[in-house]
């Protein structure tokens, strides 16, 4: 059950990044309104699937879709 929740949250994060562009982890967590631990695991899921990339802009650490 937990794996399913993480997978659905990963989909929500993917769609959010597609719609809004690069965001911080904190912004992602606030916008999708999922539990923090689930959100972090979902970001890891997307990273493992090579769907997202991480970069730094000034002091901000951002996440964006690859491509």
N, C-alpha and C positions, 0 to 999 in steps of 0.2 A: 504494500500500500504506500509506503513512504517513497519508494522508487517512482511510483506513478505520480505522486504529488510533485516530486522534484522535476520529473519530465514535463508535466503541465506547466510548472513555473518557468522552466527553461523556455518553453514555447512562448509564454507571456513576455519574458524578458526579450527574446528575439524580436517579437512583434513591436515591443516598445522601442527598442533600438532602431528598428526599421522606420518607425514613425517619427521619432524625435531626434535621432542621430546620437552622437557620443554623449554619455552620461557617466557620472561618478557612481560608485557602488551604493553610496548613501542615497543618491537620487533615485536609483533603480528600486531600492528597497522601499522608499517612501511612495513611489508612484504605483508600484504593483500591489502594495499593501499585503505582502506575504510575510510570513515569519522570517526573521533575519537569517536563521540557520538554513532554512530551506532555500532562501534566495542565494546565499553564498554557495550552497551545493549546486544550485542550478547554474550559476555563473561558471563553476568548475566544470559542469557537464558540457556547457557550450564551448568552453576552452578546450576540453578534451576532444570534442568533435571538430575542432579547428574552425568554428563558426565566428569567433570573436577575436579581437586583439586588444592589447592594453598599451596605452601610451601616456606620456606625461606632458602636460601643457602648463608651464609655470609650476605652481605647487600642486595643481590638480592632477590626480591619477584618474584617467578616463578609460572607458570601455566602449568599443565600437564594433560594428559588424565588419567582418573581413570583406575585402573586395572593393 
